[in-house]
Amino acid sequence: MVNEDEMKFLANQFNEIDDEIELALEFIEQHNFGDEKKYVETYAVAVLPFMIFNGKLIEPKIETKKSYEEALQFLRYIKYNKGMANHHIHSITADKYTEGHPPIGFDDFKGFDMDKVDKEIQTYEFLNQIDVGREKRNWWGSSGAFMRCMCFAYSVYLAWSVPVGEPEQRKRKSDLVWLNDTWIYKEIHPFVHEANRNAGWNFEWDRSESCQFTKYKHNQYYDWHCDSWDKVYDQPKTPSHGKIRKLSMTCQLTDGSEYSGGELEFDFRNLDPDKKPNIHKCKEILPKGSLVVFPGFVWHRVCPVKKGSRYSLVIWSLGWPFK
């Protein structure tokens, strides 16, 4: 049900952030998001009110700045008056052992970590230098409309998620479907057995997961990853329970001449920071119908496709954990 506040937001008040919306869309236009562009635009517009508004402040620009200054003053007091700060905390906090309730007591602190104090000071010194907040509180600060907008923005974020931190895109962008046709396994399994034997691995395995049919279109990719992990499958009453991925198989369904980019690469140092990169571009996979088998713990990636589309089939073979 749409309430009156939400209708007001949708119908009348969007003009309050028109300038911000225009800037966001201009920024998106400068980057090639491919087929994801419409989702990026939706997300960007949806989160704008959340990014530029603090509903508890009447004058955000002034009050936010003041809170940063007060925090910095408090942190500097701790830095230069450590003993007195400890004394204050000891004097005003409860003793949870004698008063029968569990507020944080002085004995939980064991003194201040001054390195952390210094880092906090650096943070608030930086915040004090930047221009923050709007001049006045927006109209939706006292209504439910802002909360609805924020929830919608979070839903979009979950559906089209970009990790926080380094300015990089998601680890993977591709289209895929799952297949379980018996004839596929009958065709592929003999090659997996042969590769396992010829390479000298001789891994014990007894079944394979669903086949993953993948399409990499323009600008789609799969960044560095490995297919196996330490923990076993916790799927009681299934054939996979207690097992791990041991062997990975990739079968090329598009000839390498039909696209550019999209290279399959291996890093045989397995991203060990103490070793030099040992990157191998897998040219053996390029002819249509070729397949490559490798241990599931080997790091690999599919580079972004620059032109055309690359189709592949991936199967993981499972067995009991290594002894």
N, C-alpha and C positions, 0 to 999 in steps of 0.2 A: 504494500500500500504506500502510495506517495503522499507525504504530508505537505502541509502548506509551506513550510520552510524550504523543503526540497524543491517544490515547484517554483518558489521565488528564486532560488539559486539557478535553476535550469532556465527559467524564462526571462528573468529581469536583471539579475545581478552579475552575470558573467562578464559584463563590460568592466567590472572593477579590476579584472586581471587581463584585460585585452592586450595591453602592452607586453606583459610577461608572456602571454600565449604566442604573440607574434614573434618575439625574440626566440622562444623555444623552437617554434616551427622553422624559423630561418636557420637556426643552428642545425637542426636535423636535415634540412635540405642540402647542407654542405657536405654531408657524409653519405656514403653508399651503404644503406641498410638492406638493399635488395627487397626480397619479398616480405621482410619483417618491418618495413617502413611504417605501415599503418598501425602496427602494434606499438612501435616506439612512439609514434605521435600520440596515440591514445594514452599511453602511460605518462608521457611527459606533461600533457595537459591536465591529466587527473591529479598528479602529485603537486602541481604548482601551488594550490592553496595551502597544502601541508608544508611546503618548503618556505613560504614567505609569511607565515602567520603564526603567532602564538596567542591562543585564545584567552590566556589569563592576564595579558598585559593591556592596559589602556593606551599607553604610549610606548610601544615596543622599542623604538630606536633609543629612547632615553633610559627606560627601565632595564633593558637588556645590558646596555653599556654599564649602568650602575652596578648590576649584579656581578659583572666581570671584575669591576674595580674592587668591589667588596671582597670577592673571592681572592683576588691577588693580594689585597691587604692582609687577609687572614693567613694566607700561605707564607707571606714574608714574615709575619709575626712568629709563626712556628719555626721558620728557618733561623731567625736571629734570637729567639727566646725559647729554645727547645726545652730547657729545664722548667721554665715558668709555664709553658704550654702543657707539659706533662703534669705539673702540679695542679693546674686548673681542671684537667680532665679527671685526675684522681679525686679532686674535691667535689665535683658535681655529678659523677656517675655512681650508680648504685652498686652495692656489693651483692652479687647474685647468690652468694653462698649463705648469707645471713638473713637477707630480706625475703627470700622465698619466691623471687620472680627473676626472669632472665634477661634484663636489659644488658647491653654491652658494658662491661666493666673495664677499669683501667688495666687489670691483669691480662686482658685479652690482647692489648696493644703491644706490650713488650717494647715500648718506646717507638719513636718515629723512624721510618726509613727515609733518611735525608736525600738519598738519590731520587726516590720517588717524589719527594717534596720539590726538589729542583726541577724535575720534569713537569710537574704540575704548574710551577711558576712560569716556566717557558711557554707552556700552553696558553695560560691566561695573559701573559704579556703579548702573545701574538693576537689573541682574541680582542684585546684592548685596542689594537691598532687598526682593526678592520671595521668597515661600516656595516652595521647589522640592523635588521628589522625595518618595518614600515613605520611611517610617522604616526598613524592612528590605527586603532583596532578595526578590523573588517567587520561588516555587518553580521556575518555568520558566527561570530565568536560566542554568542549567548544562545545559539539555537542548535538543533540536532542536525541541521543540514551539513555543517562542517564535518561532523563525525561520519555521516553517510558518505561524504566525498572521500574522506580519509580511508574508510573501509573499502570503497570501490578501488581507490588507488592501490591499496595493499593487495587486493585480489588480482589486479592487473600485474602487479609486481611478481606475484607468485606464478602467474601464468607465463610471463615473459621476463625471466629473471636474469640480471647481470650481477655478478659478484661485486661486493664492496671491496675497495682496496685499490690495487693497481688498475690503470685504465685499459683493461683488456676485456674482450667479449667472453661469452660463455665458453666452456671447454669444448662443447660440441654443438654443431648446427648441421642437421641432415634430416632427411625423410626416411622412415623405415617402417617395415611391416614384419610380422613374425610368421614363419612357416613351419609345418610339422609333417610334410609329405614324406612318406616312407621311402619313396624312390630316390629322393635327394640323398638321404643317408646311405642308401645302398650304393650310390654313385661315388660319394665322397669318402666314406669310411675306409675303403681299401687304400686310398692315397695317404690318409692320416696314419694308418698302421705302417705303411711302407716308409714314410718319412721318419716316424718315431724309431723305427728299427735302423734305417740307414744312417741316421744322425748319431746313433749310439746312445740316445736318451733312454730308450726302453722304459718310458713311463708306464705305469700300470693304470689303465683307464677302462671303463666298462659301459659308458653311455655318453650321449651328447645332449646338450640343451636344444631348445628351439632354434631354428635357423633364422638369422637376421638378414633380411634383404634390405640393402641400404642404397639410397640415391643421394649423391652429392651434386647439387646444382651450383650455379655461379655463386662464388663467395662462401660456399658451405665447406665444412672441414670437421676434423676431430683432433683436438690438440693432444699433447703428450699424455699417455696413460698406459697402464698395464691392465690385463684382463683378469688376473687372479689376485687374491688377497689372502691374508693370514687366517681369517676366520672361515670356518666351514659353513656350508649352507645349513641353516636351522629351519628345516621344513619337514617336521615329523609326518610320517605316513606317505612320504614321496620318495621316489628313487634317488633324489638328489641329497637327501638328508645326510649330514655328516661328511659330505664330499667337497672337493674344491675343483676349480678349473685348472687343468694341467696343460692342455694343448689348445692352441688357437689355430684356426684355419681361415684363410681369406681366399675367395675365388673371384677372379676378375670376369665380369660379365659384359664389359665394354672394352673395345680395343683401345690401346693407348693413343692411337692416332685420331680418335674421335673427340678428344678433349685435351685441354692443357691445364697445368697445375695438377692438383689432386694426387701428388706423389705419396706413395706409401714409404715411410722412413722408419728405421729402427735406430735406437741409441743403445749400443751394447754395453755402455757403462752403467745402464739402468739408473741414470741421473744421480750417480754417486758424485757428490761435490768434490771429492778428493781425486777423482780421475778426470782426464781430459775427455771432451766429447768424442764419441766414436760413432758418428752418424753414417748409416748406410742407406742410400737411396735404392729401393728395391725395383730395379729395372726388370728383374725376372718375371714380375707380375704383369707387365704391360700387355703382352699378347692376350687377346680375348680367349677365355677358357683356361688360362693359367691359374694355378693355386699355390699358395705358400703356407707351410705349416711351421709353427714356432712355439716355444714354451710360453705359457700364459703370463709368466712373470717378466717377460722382456718388454721394455718400454717402446712404444711406437706411436705414430701419428699419421693422419691423412692431411696433407697440406690443403689450403684453400683452392678450390677449383677456379681457374681463371676464365675458362671458356668451355662451353659444352656441358655435358653431364657424365658423371662416372657412376656405374652401377656395380655393386659387389654383393657377395654372399659370405656371411661369417658364421662359423660354427665353433662352439667351445665344447671340448671333450672333458668329462669329469672322472675323477677317481678318488680313492681314499687319500688322506694327507700323506705327504712325503715322510718317510721314516728316517 
